Amino acid sequence: MRGSTAAGSATAQKPAARKRNAKQLSLTEQVYYRLRGEILSCKLEPGLEISEAELAERFEVSKTPVREALATLRQEGLVRTFPRRGYQITPITFGDMNELFDLRTMLEAGAAELACERITEEELSHLRALAEVVYDQAESPTIDKFIAANTDFHLAIARASGNQRLYDVLARQLYELERFFYLGAQKRDVNSETSNDHMKIVEALGRRDRDEVRALMVRHNDLTRQGLFKVLANSRSYGAIAL
């Protein structure tokens, strides 16, 4: 039986909460999910300064739910506060990206090895379907779907490892990397690169080849990191990205 820790339950509840009908959410939750989505997709760009008043006007609510939502986002590291100035979308740095990818690679390589022993045919079929999801750079909804499928792909492998704590830690790393993924997908077409790598990983999992799947996962993460670094370093659109 696979792990079911309290932390795992909390993690598993987040997607369900996002899918609830807006009428079931409090005003604070509605504002929180809208802001969080705009921050992670970089519709609110890193480094942008925002205020309670402007957000309250845009969302047509009072300042109280905005203030409460911003407090939660601050705890999650997505927003910073400045006395007498208001709030800022937390800038992202190449140093952050490198640290996150270092940890992600170690976690995913281990998760993939464990998954070789436990993954089912049903789980392999699900991974193949996720690997086929593509997007159009000119259409934000398709990018949203692609990013979600990419995250689901990597978390599905971690889930197949049977180690709930590993899954929870990796989910946090992918969450923190989401803004980088959005920026990268908007700036370059990664459809074939991602799909090809993911299919190779699925094939290695199906053969239960621990050495190959570890090597493929490490290579995939390294190529993703290099591609992101290159496109973001050459981009003039995101001055908030620092070393």
PECOR-V640732 format. One record per pair of residues at least 24 apart in sequence whose C-alpha atoms are under 6 Angstrom apart, sorted by the first residue. I is the first residue (numbers start at 1). GAP is how many residues later the second one is. Records with the same first field share a line. If there is no record, write none. Layout:
# PECOR-V640732
I->GAP, GAP
This chain:
# PECOR-V640732
2->160
3->161
27->38
28->37, 41
32->37
40->139
41->138, 141
46->43, 44, 45, 194
47->41, 42, 43, 44, 193
48->40, 41
49->38, 39
50->37, 38
51->35, 36
91->149
92->149
93->148, 149, 150
94->149
95->148
105->113
109->105, 108
111->47, 50
113->97
114->47
115->45, 46
116->89, 92
119->41
127->26
131->64, 67
134->57
137->49
184->44
